[in-house]
Amino acid sequence: MAMTGPMVLLATILHFLFPDKSVNKLHQWIPPAITAISVWSLCTCWLWFYLFNLYVTLPAFSLAVVLHMYAIRKKLNPKLKRVNSALLIATLIMGFISFVYFDI
């Protein structure tokens, strides 16, 4: 709940920083939203040893991956697609490392 405000702020800043006028208004918000959700997943993925993390990180990560696949298919904002790919890969690697390291 506490990260909702910063996530909305990040998405808004990225929306105005990297505008994509070639698509409609709704599709312009998808890449910044993916970035915000990916940052949420990256910030919480080190908690893999807590069962609560399954309810926090994995649904957000899954949503970010699905939206990222949609953004790739629709050819939305190429700058943010690269950033989002890097964030998703970093989240996956960090989650796997923390899962192996903190496995109980």
PDB file as gemmi writes it, atoms N, CA and C in Angstrom:
CRYST1    1.000    1.000    1.000  90.00  90.00  90.00 P 1                      
ATOM      1  N   MET A   1       0.818  -1.189   0.000  1.00  0.00           N  
ATOM      2  CA  MET A   1       0.000   0.000   0.000  1.00  0.00           C  
ATOM      3  C   MET A   1       0.867   1.261   0.000  1.00  0.00           C  
ATOM      4  N   ALA A   2       1.977   1.203   0.704  1.00  0.00           N  
ATOM      5  CA  ALA A   2       2.812   2.388   0.820  1.00  0.00           C  
ATOM      6  C   ALA A   2       3.502   2.725  -0.498  1.00  0.00           C  
ATOM      7  N   MET A   3       3.697   1.748  -1.362  1.00  0.00           N  
ATOM      8  CA  MET A   3       4.394   1.999  -2.621  1.00  0.00           C  
ATOM      9  C   MET A   3       3.454   2.397  -3.744  1.00  0.00           C  
ATOM     10  N   THR A   4       2.164   2.462  -3.497  1.00  0.00           N  
ATOM     11  CA  THR A   4       1.221   2.825  -4.546  1.00  0.00           C  
ATOM     12  C   THR A   4       1.461   4.253  -5.027  1.00  0.00           C  
ATOM     13  N   GLY A   5       1.658   5.168  -4.109  1.00  0.00           N  
ATOM     14  CA  GLY A   5       1.924   6.562  -4.473  1.00  0.00           C  
ATOM     15  C   GLY A   5       3.183   6.725  -5.305  1.00  0.00           C  
ATOM     16  N   PRO A   6       4.332   6.178  -4.848  1.00  0.00           N  
ATOM     17  CA  PRO A   6       5.532   6.290  -5.671  1.00  0.00           C  
ATOM     18  C   PRO A   6       5.405   5.583  -7.022  1.00  0.00           C  
ATOM     19  N   MET A   7       4.652   4.483  -7.085  1.00  0.00           N  
ATOM     20  CA  MET A   7       4.473   3.784  -8.361  1.00  0.00           C  
ATOM     21  C   MET A   7       3.679   4.641  -9.339  1.00  0.00           C  
ATOM     22  N   VAL A   8       2.623   5.284  -8.862  1.00  0.00           N  
ATOM     23  CA  VAL A   8       1.827   6.170  -9.721  1.00  0.00           C  
ATOM     24  C   VAL A   8       2.667   7.372 -10.150  1.00  0.00           C  
ATOM     25  N   LEU A   9       3.453   7.916  -9.232  1.00  0.00           N  
ATOM     26  CA  LEU A   9       4.324   9.035  -9.560  1.00  0.00           C  
ATOM     27  C   LEU A   9       5.359   8.635 -10.612  1.00  0.00           C  
ATOM     28  N   LEU A  10       5.982   7.464 -10.451  1.00  0.00           N  
ATOM     29  CA  LEU A  10       6.953   6.982 -11.430  1.00  0.00           C  
ATOM     30  C   LEU A  10       6.303   6.790 -12.796  1.00  0.00           C  
ATOM     31  N   ALA A  11       5.123   6.184 -12.832  1.00  0.00           N  
ATOM     32  CA  ALA A  11       4.433   5.977 -14.110  1.00  0.00           C  
ATOM     33  C   ALA A  11       4.082   7.304 -14.767  1.00  0.00           C  
ATOM     34  N   THR A  12       3.660   8.281 -13.971  1.00  0.00           N  
ATOM     35  CA  THR A  12       3.317   9.589 -14.526  1.00  0.00           C  
ATOM     36  C   THR A  12       4.545  10.302 -15.074  1.00  0.00           C  
ATOM     37  N   ILE A  13       5.638  10.253 -14.351  1.00  0.00           N  
ATOM     38  CA  ILE A  13       6.875  10.894 -14.816  1.00  0.00           C  
ATOM     39  C   ILE A  13       7.352  10.237 -16.109  1.00  0.00           C  
ATOM     40  N   LEU A  14       7.351   8.913 -16.158  1.00  0.00           N  
ATOM     41  CA  LEU A  14       7.797   8.221 -17.367  1.00  0.00           C  
ATOM     42  C   LEU A  14       6.854   8.469 -18.534  1.00  0.00           C  
ATOM     43  N   HIS A  15       5.563   8.615 -18.251  1.00  0.00           N  
ATOM     44  CA  HIS A  15       4.600   8.898 -19.317  1.00  0.00           C  
ATOM     45  C   HIS A  15       4.911  10.223 -19.997  1.00  0.00           C  
ATOM     46  N   PHE A  16       5.256  11.232 -19.214  1.00  0.00           N  
ATOM     47  CA  PHE A  16       5.546  12.542 -19.786  1.00  0.00           C  
ATOM     48  C   PHE A  16       6.995  12.668 -20.248  1.00  0.00           C  
ATOM     49  N   LEU A  17       7.899  11.851 -19.721  1.00  0.00           N  
ATOM     50  CA  LEU A  17       9.299  11.895 -20.120  1.00  0.00           C  
ATOM     51  C   LEU A  17       9.519  11.209 -21.463  1.00  0.00           C  
ATOM     52  N   PHE A  18       8.823  10.094 -21.700  1.00  0.00           N  
ATOM     53  CA  PHE A  18       8.949   9.337 -22.945  1.00  0.00           C  
ATOM     54  C   PHE A  18       7.589   9.244 -23.631  1.00  0.00           C  
ATOM     55  N   PRO A  19       7.098  10.331 -24.215  1.00  0.00           N  
ATOM     56  CA  PRO A  19       5.780  10.285 -24.852  1.00  0.00           C  
ATOM     57  C   PRO A  19       5.814   9.460 -26.137  1.00  0.00           C  
ATOM     58  N   ASP A  20       4.711   8.831 -26.437  1.00  0.00           N  
ATOM     59  CA  ASP A  20       4.572   8.037 -27.663  1.00  0.00           C  
ATOM     60  C   ASP A  20       3.241   8.434 -28.287  1.00  0.00           C  
ATOM     61  N   LYS A  21       3.275   9.394 -29.178  1.00  0.00           N  
ATOM     62  CA  LYS A  21       2.056   9.951 -29.759  1.00  0.00           C  
ATOM     63  C   LYS A  21       1.480   9.098 -30.885  1.00  0.00           C  
ATOM     64  N   SER A  22       2.154   8.030 -31.267  1.00  0.00           N  
ATOM     65  CA  SER A  22       1.677   7.209 -32.382  1.00  0.00           C  
ATOM     66  C   SER A  22       0.569   6.239 -31.975  1.00  0.00           C  
ATOM     67  N   VAL A  23       0.289   6.120 -30.687  1.00  0.00           N  
ATOM     68  CA  VAL A  23      -0.755   5.207 -30.217  1.00  0.00           C  
ATOM     69  C   VAL A  23      -1.798   5.990 -29.428  1.00  0.00           C  
ATOM     70  N   ASN A  24      -2.926   5.335 -29.130  1.00  0.00           N  
ATOM     71  CA  ASN A  24      -3.989   6.040 -28.406  1.00  0.00           C  
ATOM     72  C   ASN A  24      -3.603   6.264 -26.945  1.00  0.00           C  
ATOM     73  N   LYS A  25      -4.446   7.010 -26.243  1.00  0.00           N  
ATOM     74  CA  LYS A  25      -4.125   7.455 -24.880  1.00  0.00           C  
ATOM     75  C   LYS A  25      -3.954   6.300 -23.894  1.00  0.00           C  
ATOM     76  N   LEU A  26      -4.797   5.275 -24.008  1.00  0.00           N  
ATOM     77  CA  LEU A  26      -4.694   4.143 -23.083  1.00  0.00           C  
ATOM     78  C   LEU A  26      -3.394   3.380 -23.289  1.00  0.00           C  
ATOM     79  N   HIS A  27      -3.007   3.166 -24.525  1.00  0.00           N  
ATOM     80  CA  HIS A  27      -1.782   2.424 -24.804  1.00  0.00           C  
ATOM     81  C   HIS A  27      -0.525   3.204 -24.431  1.00  0.00           C  
ATOM     82  N   GLN A  28      -0.632   4.519 -24.306  1.00  0.00           N  
ATOM     83  CA  GLN A  28       0.519   5.309 -23.876  1.00  0.00           C  
ATOM     84  C   GLN A  28       0.869   5.043 -22.417  1.00  0.00           C  
ATOM     85  N   TRP A  29      -0.100   4.624 -21.624  1.00  0.00           N  
ATOM     86  CA  TRP A  29       0.129   4.405 -20.193  1.00  0.00           C  
ATOM     87  C   TRP A  29       0.620   3.003 -19.874  1.00  0.00           C  
ATOM     88  N   ILE A  30       0.569   2.079 -20.818  1.00  0.00           N  
ATOM     89  CA  ILE A  30       0.955   0.697 -20.526  1.00  0.00           C  
ATOM     90  C   ILE A  30       2.454   0.564 -20.229  1.00  0.00           C  
ATOM     91  N   PRO A  31       3.389   1.057 -21.067  1.00  0.00           N  
ATOM     92  CA  PRO A  31       4.814   0.915 -20.724  1.00  0.00           C  
ATOM     93  C   PRO A  31       5.225   1.563 -19.402  1.00  0.00           C  
ATOM     94  N   PRO A  32       4.763   2.790 -19.067  1.00  0.00           N  
ATOM     95  CA  PRO A  32       5.112   3.313 -17.742  1.00  0.00           C  
ATOM     96  C   PRO A  32       4.528   2.488 -16.600  1.00  0.00           C  
ATOM     97  N   ALA A  33       3.346   1.936 -16.799  1.00  0.00           N  
ATOM     98  CA  ALA A  33       2.756   1.086 -15.761  1.00  0.00           C  
ATOM     99  C   ALA A  33       3.570  -0.191 -15.583  1.00  0.00           C  
ATOM    100  N   ILE A  34       4.074  -0.746 -16.682  1.00  0.00           N  
ATOM    101  CA  ILE A  34       4.933  -1.934 -16.606  1.00  0.00           C  
ATOM    102  C   ILE A  34       6.190  -1.607 -15.812  1.00  0.00           C  
ATOM    103  N   THR A  35       6.770  -0.447 -16.060  1.00  0.00           N  
ATOM    104  CA  THR A  35       7.971  -0.043 -15.326  1.00  0.00           C  
ATOM    105  C   THR A  35       7.687   0.056 -13.831  1.00  0.00           C  
ATOM    106  N   ALA A  36       6.573   0.664 -13.466  1.00  0.00           N  
ATOM    107  CA  ALA A  36       6.239   0.813 -12.046  1.00  0.00           C  
ATOM    108  C   ALA A  36       6.000  -0.547 -11.396  1.00  0.00           C  
ATOM    109  N   ILE A  37       5.300  -1.437 -12.079  1.00  0.00           N  
ATOM    110  CA  ILE A  37       5.040  -2.771 -11.536  1.00  0.00           C  
ATOM    111  C   ILE A  37       6.338  -3.574 -11.443  1.00  0.00           C  
ATOM    112  N   SER A  38       7.222  -3.416 -12.421  1.00  0.00           N  
ATOM    113  CA  SER A  38       8.507  -4.113 -12.388  1.00  0.00           C  
ATOM    114  C   SER A  38       9.380  -3.629 -11.244  1.00  0.00           C  
ATOM    115  N   VAL A  39       9.353  -2.337 -10.995  1.00  0.00           N  
ATOM    116  CA  VAL A  39      10.121  -1.792  -9.861  1.00  0.00           C  
ATOM    117  C   VAL A  39       9.562  -2.335  -8.549  1.00  0.00           C  
ATOM    118  N   TRP A  40       8.246  -2.432  -8.445  1.00  0.00           N  
ATOM    119  CA  TRP A  40       7.618  -3.033  -7.254  1.00  0.00           C  
ATOM    120  C   TRP A  40       8.122  -4.462  -7.072  1.00  0.00           C  
ATOM    121  N   SER A  41       8.121  -5.242  -8.152  1.00  0.00           N  
ATOM    122  CA  SER A  41       8.583  -6.631  -8.064  1.00  0.00           C  
ATOM    123  C   SER A  41      10.054  -6.703  -7.696  1.00  0.00           C  
ATOM    124  N   LEU A  42      10.856  -5.839  -8.286  1.00  0.00           N  
ATOM    125  CA  LEU A  42      12.292  -5.844  -7.988  1.00  0.00           C  
ATOM    126  C   LEU A  42      12.549  -5.462  -6.535  1.00  0.00           C  
ATOM    127  N   CYS A  43      11.798  -4.510  -6.015  1.00  0.00           N  
ATOM    128  CA  CYS A  43      11.996  -4.086  -4.629  1.00  0.00           C  
ATOM    129  C   CYS A  43      11.554  -5.143  -3.623  1.00  0.00           C  
ATOM    130  N   THR A  44      10.632  -5.998  -3.998  1.00  0.00           N  
ATOM    131  CA  THR A  44      10.136  -6.998  -3.054  1.00  0.00           C  
ATOM    132  C   THR A  44      10.628  -8.408  -3.353  1.00  0.00           C  
ATOM    133  N   CYS A  45      11.385  -8.626  -4.423  1.00  0.00           N  
ATOM    134  CA  CYS A  45      11.757  -9.996  -4.796  1.00  0.00           C  
ATOM    135  C   CYS A  45      12.795 -10.600  -3.863  1.00  0.00           C  
ATOM    136  N   TRP A  46      13.495  -9.805  -3.090  1.00  0.00           N  
ATOM    137  CA  TRP A  46      14.476 -10.377  -2.169  1.00  0.00           C  
ATOM    138  C   TRP A  46      13.797 -11.044  -0.981  1.00  0.00           C  
ATOM    139  N   LEU A  47      12.498 -10.957  -0.874  1.00  0.00           N  
ATOM    140  CA  LEU A  47      11.751 -11.549   0.232  1.00  0.00           C  
ATOM    141  C   LEU A  47      11.267 -12.962  -0.070  1.00  0.00           C  
ATOM    142  N   TRP A  48      11.913 -13.672  -0.972  1.00  0.00           N  
ATOM    143  CA  TRP A  48      11.436 -14.990  -1.392  1.00  0.00           C  
ATOM    144  C   TRP A  48      11.321 -15.975  -0.240  1.00  0.00           C  
ATOM    145  N   PHE A  49      12.079 -15.774   0.818  1.00  0.00           N  
ATOM    146  CA  PHE A  49      12.027 -16.736   1.920  1.00  0.00           C  
ATOM    147  C   PHE A  49      10.802 -16.540   2.796  1.00  0.00           C  
ATOM    148  N   TYR A  50      10.034 -15.490   2.570  1.00  0.00           N  
ATOM    149  CA  TYR A  50       8.768 -15.305   3.271  1.00  0.00           C  
ATOM    150  C   TYR A  50       7.638 -15.829   2.394  1.00  0.00           C  
ATOM    151  N   LEU A  51       6.713 -16.534   2.994  1.00  0.00           N  
ATOM    152  CA  LEU A  51       5.567 -17.017   2.236  1.00  0.00           C  
ATOM    153  C   LEU A  51       4.712 -15.853   1.745  1.00  0.00           C  
ATOM    154  N   PHE A  52       4.689 -14.766   2.511  1.00  0.00           N  
ATOM    155  CA  PHE A  52       3.902 -13.600   2.120  1.00  0.00           C  
ATOM    156  C   PHE A  52       4.326 -13.055   0.766  1.00  0.00           C  
ATOM    157  N   ASN A  53       5.586 -13.248   0.403  1.00  0.00           N  
ATOM    158  CA  ASN A  53       6.080 -12.735  -0.867  1.00  0.00           C  
ATOM    159  C   ASN A  53       5.361 -13.364  -2.051  1.00  0.00           C  
ATOM    160  N   LEU A  54       4.898 -14.589  -1.892  1.00  0.00           N  
ATOM    161  CA  LEU A  54       4.142 -15.214  -2.981  1.00  0.00           C  
ATOM    162  C   LEU A  54       2.879 -14.425  -3.302  1.00  0.00           C  
ATOM    163  N   TYR A  55       2.348 -13.740  -2.319  1.00  0.00           N  
ATOM    164  CA  TYR A  55       1.144 -12.952  -2.526  1.00  0.00           C  
ATOM    165  C   TYR A  55       1.443 -11.516  -2.948  1.00  0.00           C  
ATOM    166  N   VAL A  56       2.682 -11.091  -2.854  1.00  0.00           N  
ATOM    167  CA  VAL A  56       3.046  -9.711  -3.163  1.00  0.00           C  
ATOM    168  C   VAL A  56       3.808  -9.605  -4.477  1.00  0.00           C  
ATOM    169  N   THR A  57       4.893 -10.342  -4.605  1.00  0.00           N  
ATOM    170  CA  THR A  57       5.777 -10.179  -5.754  1.00  0.00           C  
ATOM    171  C   THR A  57       5.340 -10.960  -6.979  1.00  0.00           C  
ATOM    172  N   LEU A  58       5.012 -12.203  -6.823  1.00  0.00           N  
ATOM    173  CA  LEU A  58       4.733 -13.038  -7.993  1.00  0.00           C  
ATOM    174  C   LEU A  58       3.531 -12.571  -8.805  1.00  0.00           C  
ATOM    175  N   PRO A  59       2.415 -12.160  -8.194  1.00  0.00           N  
ATOM    176  CA  PRO A  59       1.333 -11.639  -9.039  1.00  0.00           C  
ATOM    177  C   PRO A  59       1.725 -10.358  -9.783  1.00  0.00           C  
ATOM    178  N   ALA A  60       2.466  -9.479  -9.128  1.00  0.00           N  
ATOM    179  CA  ALA A  60       2.903  -8.248  -9.786  1.00  0.00           C  
ATOM    180  C   ALA A  60       3.880  -8.577 -10.916  1.00  0.00           C  
ATOM    181  N   PHE A  61       4.794  -9.505 -10.671  1.00  0.00           N  
ATOM    182  CA  PHE A  61       5.744  -9.899 -11.707  1.00  0.00           C  
ATOM    183  C   PHE A  61       5.015 -10.550 -12.884  1.00  0.00           C  
ATOM    184  N   SER A  62       4.051 -11.395 -12.604  1.00  0.00           N  
ATOM    185  CA  SER A  62       3.283 -12.045 -13.672  1.00  0.00           C  
ATOM    186  C   SER A  62       2.504 -11.019 -14.488  1.00  0.00           C  
ATOM    187  N   LEU A  63       1.892 -10.057 -13.817  1.00  0.00           N  
ATOM    188  CA  LEU A  63       1.169  -8.998 -14.516  1.00  0.00           C  
ATOM    189  C   LEU A  63       2.113  -8.172 -15.377  1.00  0.00           C  
ATOM    190  N   ALA A  64       3.290  -7.862 -14.866  1.00  0.00           N  
ATOM    191  CA  ALA A  64       4.266  -7.090 -15.635  1.00  0.00           C  
ATOM    192  C   ALA A  64       4.725  -7.865 -16.866  1.00  0.00           C  
ATOM    193  N   VAL A  65       4.928  -9.167 -16.734  1.00  0.00           N  
ATOM    194  CA  VAL A  65       5.359  -9.973 -17.882  1.00  0.00           C  
ATOM    195  C   VAL A  65       4.263 -10.021 -18.949  1.00  0.00           C  
ATOM    196  N   VAL A  66       3.024 -10.226 -18.525  1.00  0.00           N  
ATOM    197  CA  VAL A  66       1.913 -10.281 -19.479  1.00  0.00           C  
ATOM    198  C   VAL A  66       1.741  -8.940 -20.191  1.00  0.00           C  
ATOM    199  N   LEU A  67       1.778  -7.845 -19.430  1.00  0.00           N  
ATOM    200  CA  LEU A  67       1.667  -6.527 -20.052  1.00  0.00           C  
ATOM    201  C   LEU A  67       2.850  -6.222 -20.957  1.00  0.00           C  
ATOM    202  N   HIS A  68       4.032  -6.702 -20.595  1.00  0.00           N  
ATOM    203  CA  HIS A  68       5.215  -6.490 -21.430  1.00  0.00           C  
ATOM    204  C   HIS A  68       5.080  -7.254 -22.752  1.00  0.00           C  
ATOM    205  N   MET A  69       4.564  -8.459 -22.697  1.00  0.00           N  
ATOM    206  CA  MET A  69       4.326  -9.210 -23.940  1.00  0.00           C  
ATOM    207  C   MET A  69       3.301  -8.481 -24.816  1.00  0.00           C  
ATOM    208  N   TYR A  70       2.285  -7.920 -24.198  1.00  0.00           N  
ATOM    209  CA  TYR A  70       1.288  -7.145 -24.935  1.00  0.00           C  
ATOM    210  C   TYR A  70       1.931  -5.912 -25.567  1.00  0.00           C  
ATOM    211  N   ALA A  71       2.800  -5.223 -24.809  1.00  0.00           N  
ATOM    212  CA  ALA A  71       3.471  -4.032 -25.333  1.00  0.00           C  
ATOM    213  C   ALA A  71       4.393  -4.380 -26.493  1.00  0.00           C  
ATOM    214  N   ILE A  72       5.046  -5.536 -26.414  1.00  0.00           N  
ATOM    215  CA  ILE A  72       5.905  -5.957 -27.517  1.00  0.00           C  
ATOM    216  C   ILE A  72       5.068  -6.259 -28.755  1.00  0.00           C  
ATOM    217  N   ARG A  73       3.941  -6.941 -28.548  1.00  0.00           N  
ATOM    218  CA  ARG A  73       3.091  -7.310 -29.679  1.00  0.00           C  
ATOM    219  C   ARG A  73       2.486  -6.080 -30.353  1.00  0.00           C  
ATOM    220  N   LYS A  74       2.129  -5.070 -29.568  1.00  0.00           N  
ATOM    221  CA  LYS A  74       1.533  -3.850 -30.116  1.00  0.00           C  
ATOM    222  C   LYS A  74       2.572  -2.817 -30.549  1.00  0.00           C  
ATOM    223  N   LYS A  75       3.849  -3.122 -30.339  1.00  0.00           N  
ATOM    224  CA  LYS A  75       4.954  -2.224 -30.699  1.00  0.00           C  
ATOM    225  C   LYS A  75       4.814  -0.854 -30.026  1.00  0.00           C  
ATOM    226  N   LEU A  76       4.659  -0.890 -28.708  1.00  0.00           N  
ATOM    227  CA  LEU A  76       4.540   0.338 -27.930  1.00  0.00           C  
ATOM    228  C   LEU A  76       5.922   0.834 -27.510  1.00  0.00           C  
ATOM    229  N   ASN A  77       6.066   2.087 -27.293  1.00  0.00           N  
ATOM    230  CA  ASN A  77       7.241   2.814 -26.807  1.00  0.00           C  
ATOM    231  C   ASN A  77       8.537   1.993 -26.715  1.00  0.00           C  
ATOM    232  N   PRO A  78       9.387   2.033 -27.747  1.00  0.00           N  
ATOM    233  CA  PRO A  78      10.602   1.204 -27.766  1.00  0.00           C  
ATOM    234  C   PRO A  78      11.617   1.541 -26.668  1.00  0.00           C  
ATOM    235  N   LYS A  79      11.668   2.799 -26.234  1.00  0.00           N  
ATOM    236  CA  LYS A  79      12.613   3.165 -25.169  1.00  0.00           C  
ATOM    237  C   LYS A  79      12.246   2.469 -23.865  1.00  0.00           C  
ATOM    238  N   LEU A  80      10.975   2.525 -23.519  1.00  0.00           N  
ATOM    239  CA  LEU A  80      10.552   1.904 -22.275  1.00  0.00           C  
ATOM    240  C   LEU A  80      10.493   0.388 -22.375  1.00  0.00           C  
ATOM    241  N   LYS A  81      10.372  -0.159 -23.588  1.00  0.00           N  
ATOM    242  CA  LYS A  81      10.420  -1.618 -23.728  1.00  0.00           C  
ATOM    243  C   LYS A  81      11.779  -2.156 -23.321  1.00  0.00           C  
ATOM    244  N   ARG A  82      12.831  -1.447 -23.691  1.00  0.00           N  
ATOM    245  CA  ARG A  82      14.184  -1.875 -23.298  1.00  0.00           C  
ATOM    246  C   ARG A  82      14.379  -1.765 -21.790  1.00  0.00           C  
ATOM    247  N   VAL A  83      13.915  -0.678 -21.204  1.00  0.00           N  
ATOM    248  CA  VAL A  83      14.024  -0.495 -19.758  1.00  0.00           C  
ATOM    249  C   VAL A  83      13.227  -1.577 -19.034  1.00  0.00           C  
ATOM    250  N   ASN A  84      12.027  -1.843 -19.512  1.00  0.00           N  
ATOM    251  CA  ASN A  84      11.179  -2.848 -18.878  1.00  0.00           C  
ATOM    252  C   ASN A  84      11.770  -4.242 -19.008  1.00  0.00           C  
ATOM    253  N   SER A  85      12.362  -4.546 -20.150  1.00  0.00           N  
ATOM    254  CA  SER A  85      13.015  -5.852 -20.317  1.00  0.00           C  
ATOM    255  C   SER A  85      14.145  -6.026 -19.312  1.00  0.00           C  
ATOM    256  N   ALA A  86      14.951  -4.977 -19.156  1.00  0.00           N  
ATOM    257  CA  ALA A  86      16.057  -5.046 -18.203  1.00  0.00           C  
ATOM    258  C   ALA A  86      15.543  -5.199 -16.772  1.00  0.00           C  
ATOM    259  N   LEU A  87      14.490  -4.473 -16.422  1.00  0.00           N  
ATOM    260  CA  LEU A  87      13.921  -4.584 -15.077  1.00  0.00           C  
ATOM    261  C   LEU A  87      13.348  -5.975 -14.820  1.00  0.00           C  
ATOM    262  N   LEU A  88      12.662  -6.535 -15.793  1.00  0.00           N  
ATOM    263  CA  LEU A  88      12.084  -7.872 -15.618  1.00  0.00           C  
ATOM    264  C   LEU A  88      13.158  -8.944 -15.505  1.00  0.00           C  
ATOM    265  N   ILE A  89      14.208  -8.826 -16.295  1.00  0.00           N  
ATOM    266  CA  ILE A  89      15.313  -9.786 -16.208  1.00  0.00           C  
ATOM    267  C   ILE A  89      16.031  -9.647 -14.866  1.00  0.00           C  
ATOM    268  N   ALA A  90      16.255  -8.403 -14.424  1.00  0.00           N  
ATOM    269  CA  ALA A  90      16.894  -8.190 -13.127  1.00  0.00           C  
ATOM    270  C   ALA A  90      16.039  -8.739 -11.993  1.00  0.00           C  
ATOM    271  N   THR A  91      14.731  -8.572 -12.092  1.00  0.00           N  
ATOM    272  CA  THR A  91      13.831  -9.115 -11.077  1.00  0.00           C  
ATOM    273  C   THR A  91      13.884 -10.625 -11.048  1.00  0.00           C  
ATOM    274  N   LEU A  92      13.882 -11.227 -12.213  1.00  0.00           N  
ATOM    275  CA  LEU A  92      13.947 -12.683 -12.296  1.00  0.00           C  
ATOM    276  C   LEU A  92      15.260 -13.212 -11.725  1.00  0.00           C  
ATOM    277  N   ILE A  93      16.368 -12.590 -12.078  1.00  0.00           N  
ATOM    278  CA  ILE A  93      17.671 -13.027 -11.571  1.00  0.00           C  
ATOM    279  C   ILE A  93      17.768 -12.811 -10.061  1.00  0.00           C  
ATOM    280  N   MET A  94      17.349 -11.640  -9.590  1.00  0.00           N  
ATOM    281  CA  MET A  94      17.399 -11.351  -8.155  1.00  0.00           C  
ATOM    282  C   MET A  94      16.488 -12.295  -7.374  1.00  0.00           C  
ATOM    283  N   GLY A  95      15.319 -12.580  -7.889  1.00  0.00           N  
ATOM    284  CA  GLY A  95      14.409 -13.509  -7.232  1.00  0.00           C  
ATOM    285  C   GLY A  95      14.967 -14.914  -7.182  1.00  0.00           C  
ATOM    286  N   PHE A  96      15.587 -15.355  -8.278  1.00  0.00           N  
ATOM    287  CA  PHE A  96      16.175 -16.693  -8.296  1.00  0.00           C  
ATOM    288  C   PHE A  96      17.342 -16.794  -7.329  1.00  0.00           C  
ATOM    289  N   ILE A  97      18.201 -15.770  -7.313  1.00  0.00           N  
ATOM    290  CA  ILE A  97      19.349 -15.775  -6.392  1.00  0.00           C  
ATOM    291  C   ILE A  97      18.880 -15.783  -4.938  1.00  0.00           C  
ATOM    292  N   SER A  98      17.890 -14.963  -4.636  1.00  0.00           N  
ATOM    293  CA  SER A  98      17.414 -14.927  -3.262  1.00  0.00           C  
ATOM    294  C   SER A  98      16.667 -16.204  -2.895  1.00  0.00           C  
ATOM    295  N   PHE A  99      15.999 -16.841  -3.865  1.00  0.00           N  
ATOM    296  CA  PHE A  99      15.348 -18.105  -3.603  1.00  0.00           C  
ATOM    297  C   PHE A  99      16.371 -19.189  -3.274  1.00  0.00           C  
ATOM    298  N   VAL A 100      17.460 -19.229  -4.033  1.00  0.00           N  
ATOM    299  CA  VAL A 100      18.490 -20.220  -3.785  1.00  0.00           C  
ATOM    300  C   VAL A 100      19.233 -19.913  -2.479  1.00  0.00           C  
ATOM    301  N   TYR A 101      19.517 -18.635  -2.239  1.00  0.00           N  
ATOM    302  CA  TYR A 101      20.292 -18.261  -1.071  1.00  0.00           C  
ATOM    303  C   TYR A 101      19.490 -18.398   0.224  1.00  0.00           C  
ATOM    304  N   PHE A 102      18.232 -18.000   0.195  1.00  0.00           N  
ATOM    305  CA  PHE A 102      17.413 -17.988   1.407  1.00  0.00           C  
ATOM    306  C   PHE A 102      16.474 -19.178   1.503  1.00  0.00           C  
ATOM    307  N   ASP A 103      16.665 -20.183   0.681  1.00  0.00           N  
ATOM    308  CA  ASP A 103      15.774 -21.339   0.702  1.00  0.00           C  
ATOM    309  C   ASP A 103      15.822 -22.001   2.087  1.00  0.00           C  
ATOM    310  N   ILE A 104      14.648 -22.147   2.674  1.00  0.00           N  
ATOM    311  CA  ILE A 104      14.561 -22.715   4.027  1.00  0.00           C  
ATOM    312  C   ILE A 104      14.224 -24.187   3.931  1.00  0.00           C  
TER     313      ILE A 104                                                      
END                                                                             
